Amino acid sequence: MAQSSNFRDVPIGSPVYNLLCKHDTGHGSFITHLDKMPIPMKVGIFLIPFTFNAIMAILIAWRARSAYTHYDIIAIIFAGELMPTYKPGPPSSWFWFCINILIDYCVYQFMFPVVKKFILGHLWLRIRWGFRPVEIVFRKPTGFSRASLNNLPPDEFQLAYTQSLFQAIDPNFLQTNVGYNTRIGFWSVEYEAPMSAYQLVEDGVVDLEYWDVSIYQRDSTGWKVWEVVKFNGVDGSGWARTMQIFTVFGSHGQGRPGGKVQGRAPNIC
C-alpha cells in the first residue's frame, strides 16, 4: 500500500527550511526543478513579457506625464483664484474629463500592479543572476485555475490538485519548456525564492542539483520534501506510483495547499 513516507522532513531552522518559510505567502506548497533549456531560448522567451511590460510602462509614464492637462478642471476648482486667465471650456470638457478618469483608473488599477510585479520579480531576477545554463525554477499553487478548484468538494479538489501537480512535473513538459512557460493551470512561477536558492548554492550550503524536481509541502509539523527526480529515476517509470503516494499524503496532510494549517506547532515558520 502506498505510504507518505517518501516525504521527509526539512530540518526546522535549516537554510532551506528558512527559505521556504520566507517565501511562503500562505499557499503551503512549492515545486522546484532545474531549467536546462538553451540560453538563447531563455532570452527569447524573456523578451516576450519584457516587451509587453515595457509597453505598459511607457503607457503609464505617458498618462502620468499628461495628467496635468487632463485634470486642469480640478486645478481650477481648488485653485481658481490662482489662475485668473482661465476660461471655462465647453460642457463637453466634462465628458472628456470623465473619460480620462476612466482610462487612468484602468491604467493604474490593472497595468501598474502587473508592471510592478514584473520589475520586482522576473526582471530583478535576471538583473541579479542573469541567464544561466542551468536555472532554478520555483512554482507555487497560485495559478489562474486556483479559484475554480477552491470551490470543489474535498475529494474532487484533491483529485484535481494531484492531476495538476503531475502535469506540472511531467518530464516531457519540463524538458521542452523554459521555466517561464512552466506556469500551468494551478501553478504560477515564483521569482523571489530562486534568488534565495541561488545564494544558498553560491554559499556552498546546497548543491545546485538539490533543487531538481522536488515537491515541498507544509503540514502541521513543518515542511516536508519529496525529491521526486530521485524517487522515479530519469526514465520516469514511477510516475503512476508517485501520483498514488502523493494522493494518500494529501488526504492525510493539510488537504488544500494554501489553506490554513490547523494545529501547527509553534515557531515552525
Secondary structure, DSSP 4 states (H G I P E B T S, - for coil): ---GGGSEEPPTTSHHHHHHHHH-SS--EEEEEEE-S-HHHHHHHHHHHHHHHHHHHHHHHHHHHTHHHHTHHHHHHHHGGG-TT-----THHHHHHHHHHHHHHHIIIIIHHHHHHHIIIIIHHHHHH---SSEEEEEES-STTHHHHHTS-HHHHHHHHHHHHHHHT-HHHHHTS-GGGG-BTTBEEESHHHHHHHHHHHTTSS-GGGGSSEEEEEETTEEEEE-HHHHHTTTTTTHHHHHHHHHHHHHHTTSSTTS--TTPPTT--
